Every structure is written in structure tokens, then in C-alpha cells.
Amino acid sequence: MSRFIALPKGVTEATFALAIAEYRALLGEDRVRTDPASLQSYMKIMIPQTEELHKPSAAILPRTVKEIQAIVAIANKYRTPLWTVSTGKNMGYGSAAPATRGQIVLDLKTMKKIVHVDEELGYCLVEPGVTYYDLQQYFKKHNMNLWVDVPAPSAMASPVGNTADRGVGYTPYGEHFLVSCGMEVVLANGDVVRTGTGGVPNSTSWQASKWGYGPYLDGIFTQSNYGIITKLGVWLLKGPPPGGYMPFLMKFPKVEMLGDIVKTFMPLRLAQIIPNACVVVNAGWEAAGYFTYDKNGKGTNRSTFYKGKGSLPPKVFQEIMDKFKIGAWNFYAALYGSPEQVALNWKYVSGAFKAKFGNQVQIITEKEAKDDPIFEYRRQLMMGGSTLQEFGLYNWRGGGGSMWFAPVAAARPSECDKQMRIATDILNKHGFDYVSEYIVGWREMHHIIDLLYDRTQPEEMHRAYQCFDELLKVFTKNGYGTYRTNIAFMEKAANTYGPEMRKIHRTLKKALDPNNILAPGKSGINLDIPL
């Protein structure tokens, strides 16, 4: 019986033991872990596969770039693959577990330096272990009027990790890769590359100017396994003056109104009257945010309303909407600027929705929302605040299973309506609820669908996998690409983008990482698997 809980593919126990000995000589015993208790946290997955398929062989925790350079040298010597994570908290996409069994988790959470914050121009340079919450506390400590755009689970997520996976947020800086500027990357051969103007000795514009000279490289280090990002520049927002921030909510009673909702807000979004990455949230997602416990510890969740099998009947959905006073669709957005700008833009926004929907839309501002916890959650997100409210989604359904299916739609009423109908039909067919939000980008909608299921039931695990697989196939057939996926479907998602793209990805991998030591399988890029 092996003394290790898993081994990398093609690596014998004796060879792996030699590698671990060298890693420990470099980092010490405490920062190289192979015991089951220490590795348990890296195996907590919410996808419908067994932990056996994604067991790491070890976890190592570097603190410096020089240590990472030495680590990749050992990895090349013994062919021990490294699965890199920053905080490992992207729950709906696979958490910290590696795509394939036996990889060593290269955990960068101990690299927590906020290298620099420039209040004048509004940017920062951070290491992978820095969380959005850490940044916000830094701003507060130093009395800086700065905001950072955040994803929903912001309190524990990392700007480096989220940007590397091309995540999105909810302020006017919602597209995280778009507002990144300058990376430091350790390559598989140990070289350290600084992108943009970072290669210029003593550069004074590394986080101010994105492009540098020659081919733009930053993109190839996102959603890839071509290097290990050790520092990232992030552009920050200057907080508006008092009275210059106005969050609001529009509630709509019917599912069929989605197209008209999109038709009404997109001209305002394109004109930058609504400047932020606003969201259209369905009743299933909204209800999960109201998950509560009473004084006896009993939760108010999905099973409170329905104990039957399969998806929620429309009658029960209506009961939930009435109970929590939520809409079939709930549109959250915000206005920013001087108080005068906000007041003028609110006339445009409220006027447009009243003209289109009359008394069928309920308009709520901070005054009407009072102490509503979900309005407060969205208010915080749209100003870059830290929150963990979204984790109510997992408590709402129970059973510990969740996968985020994330197709992109052109921001047209017909496309959004079509995606909603396709997704609802497939989910209901397999016995699951349609739980979603559309995050509005520049001209596209990130359609985030949370497939919630019970991981304790093998039959339901199987159905969840089949459902996700069908979603991917049908959406691809209809011309919709997915922009992120979980570790169980990376290979299949990569195939939807065609053989030419896959050949390019493989060519880059062979050139930059010929020994396939950096996160094989990430985004479907793996030299061990022939095309």
C-alpha cells in the first residue's frame, strides 16, 4: 500500500518520494504536505464526480518567486505536475482540486503581499494570496477613497485568481481582465517574465500602461497553464463624492418579460447612463439569498416549500416569490458620479422603465429597501464591498452539489430569452431548477446558471452530470460559447471551440512547458491527451 494518497500519472512511488524530499529540503516539512488530513481541504469538490478522480498527491506552499523557480526545477526533474491555486475558493468551478488525479497543488495563499497601492492614479500590485477583503482593509487603514471591483464571493476570493480565470464583477470595472495591467509570471523553465512595460528596467508605468511593445502576452496566461502568475496589477475605482452613488432594484412579475427588460436597459447601458455591470436575477437565485435560520436552527430553504422530486412546479415558484416579495426577474444596477449627474441619470432610467412597463415594474431605491438583506448585498457588490451572501445558494438546495454553467449571450432580447428557455427546458427535464443571473457586460451577457443538486445521492449525481453535459452540447449547437467551466468539463468545453484553437493551445504548451508540469488539463490543455 502506498504511503501517498495519490501519485502523479507515470511517476513511481520511489521517484515521487525523491521529489518530495527535495521539495522539503527547499521549503521545510510544514510547507510540503502529503498526509490525508492536510490534503482533505484540497479535495472538497461540488461537481458530480468522486473525489478519487481529483485527489492531489501533495500540497506545497511557497512564499517567494525564487522558491517557485526552484519548485518548477524540481517538477521538471521528476515530472511531478503542479496545479496552481491562489485561494482555491471558486466553488462552482472546482475549488482547489486538480483537474486530474495525482497533481501537486501549488498553493499560493501564503504569498500575501500588497506590493503597492497608488492612490493618485488608482491601481495596485498584489500577490496571489491577497484577497479582495485584504485590499479593502488596506484602503480603510490608509484612508484611501478607492474601490476594487469584486466577484460575488469577494471576501475570500483573490484578484489574481479571479482575473486569471477571467471572472467578472458588478461595478463599472466589471470585466476583471480588462482592468488588469501588468503581470509577473514564472514560466515552466524558471524564467520570470514581466508583461507590458514591466520588462523595462525601473519601469514607472507598469501598472499604468497595458500594452508595452510587441505581441501582447497577458492573455495567454489567463485560463491557461503556460505560467504561474506571481504578481498582478489591478486598476481601482475612485469612490464618488457623498451622494454620488445610487443603487436601485426593479422587480418584474413575469418570466416572459425578460426580453423587454433587456430591450429597455441596453440603450442606457451602451450610453453609459447605467455604467456598471448590472444584473438580471431570476426568482430561484434571488430566493436563495433569503436563506435564514430560526431560533431553533431550522432553515427556511427550498424544502420548506417543496418536498417532492424533480424541479419546482410553477405554483411553488409563485409561492416562494410571494413569501419573499421577489420578482420573476430582479434587475439591480447603480448610478455613479456627482449628485447632480446621478439625479439627472435617474430621471432617464426611471423614466424609461416607467414608460415601458407602467405599474408592472416595482422600483426600489435605498429608501424603499430599508433593511432588506439582499438589496444590501447587491448594494455592497456594486460598490466593491466584501460579502459571502452568495453562499446561501448552496444552503438553499442542500446536498453539497453545485456546478456553474456559464454561457455568453449577445445582449439582445431575443438571445437572452432563447437562452433562458433552452436552459429551463433542459434543467427541468433532468429534474433541476433554473437558478440564474445575467451579468451585463459591454455588449454581452454572462449567463450564470447554478445547477444545484444533492451530492449524497449517486443517482442525482449522475443526473446532474448528464444535465450539464446536455446544456453544453445544446448551447454549443445553438452558437453559444461558455466562458468558464468546472474541472470535470474542461476538456469538453475546449472541444466546443474547434480543432484549430486546440492546436494553437497545444503548440503554445509544447513551446512553453514541454514536460507538461504546469496544471495539465487546465482549460483542456494537456500534452498527455492526444487531440
Steps between C-alpha positions, in 0.01 A plus 500: 500500500637841402587745773363777275127546443558544125787505253552707185437319173808302392697574819601211726476520876880490529544788257226701667663448839824646362312801368325557834835479677636777276189715546536463877870583488399821324192600701507301823263232627215734586466642150503164317201290599414147400292375794127438440387746767692790344384413148132466589427869444633471143252223419176676592319511168141584411506346151327165423812287505670307777788650694714206385522650149642826634718398793825696526822321581630785716465869573790743509490859623769736367551853629728655237560508128844344551339207677259452208793503258666225704171308519454490121858376465421205729170442320681478165761266645248248635202576269274586795217724368399814692137616525514869595236668719492839669232462768322205334150631573331497159245252634276453195799434273696241698644672811868409555485144365720420198347408164673161504596267783849513649599859434677700770296801606724806483317710757590869478283619789810573711619759245299787648692817424317811388809625322373847418184709490504823300219722625572778249444290187292226662685171458665231708752218463421184699612142553268199451413447866358852542119495516259774403423536870871552574508782245191666646649487849818657363299787347319549829817493709669760280187718452498450124185584304543200271276212392598171340254316278408166661339169401212373712699290757733794546601463863708188430582532128828625356535771230780292345300178491176658386667705228699198380170316452348810334239559767264795514361740759229761538645854497586700185828299499311170473728326248797402717753408234418825319599703808814300578832655403832321511588149618803331648507137386730208577529275193545122508874540436537734797526825304318800648311716249350840570239588240411840355755763593624285789798383295642852491757540781358718780172541309282778638188405300467124553153528657402810302554385139373161384663429169877546502660415165456202269245218533272534802565206734273546803209318341684171455551474875126513573292179501821318405788298637788684332639671811450578868381856566684633806400867482215686331418864448135596552334830414287645781204736503499834675203509735240764401422798724221478760167462324672376187403133525144376448422127492151396394284195433223438246266205564301337219217249558524277190773278353386598150606862561874428469527615138331832570719555808814457288356719225441778754832506683748428219474847336565649845795265550652575159465873563672453841201650678504168686879454517541186708487127430138478611312172554166343419431235765229235481273401788691178570829681556336785690313268736820321599635825638220504757613173656464548875509304824239543771575493874488119497757475222246396239563640155250660264608354169372316194372203697287736710285553192534172311594149606415327172742365244605688189497871425280749682152528347401852383243521782773448761728754330216752530458412867871567557480830313202607713669390823819699440340778294730444204444529127517235233789723383684749720718764335776653715707794376657818634577858401833669578647851482418835650161537673385711207602233246329229700177698531490572125579140400235369738240699308607324181506154661178516700325673213597229252375217721178676597427577136553137398345311791268742680371346823646157410841605629573562867784749543700486823779729619684499832212693656244232418734205560565598862667197666440244226808267513509420128479862395784570742699212350463643150569855623829379643598307186437797270735716709769231534407381849588164654225247558437126521124527449510299176584183691133491598451335162660181631289498817184562299512167318712297744700189423829673422480486120545798270628564149494837328415481133615827345402566138527844343217666310511804278304762697195479274149435636445203272830333589451536875143373480610203288777404741262520794248271331760245387659485845166471680386215276821299543524555875134412560533193277772367731310599815686821592400863546598791282706720735678778316621854463603694191801725562492779242835573339574748224300332225464153642326324785680250722218253565593336831287191567549319831416131465427406861466133597558248780851350499398244761271326247688303229199503267470876528875536444458309174204713391688820578794393283269405213311827534816711486624298205177562312508872583849524352407308186174681430633848570798431274269374225309829526820705462561590862849473649568438868747739660593293807443146617578255776782247513272211392415665167815689397587255223147499360469878517834542319374274220205732434740768373628287212816305405692803371481673837601181677804464273615852585458434873701178468774669297542764769506233770773301324710812460460634853456181703630197305504280811132576569566589864269801534138406576440239228133500408437865583259631234542165325871558427690179572789356300424155647171487310522487119270723298 
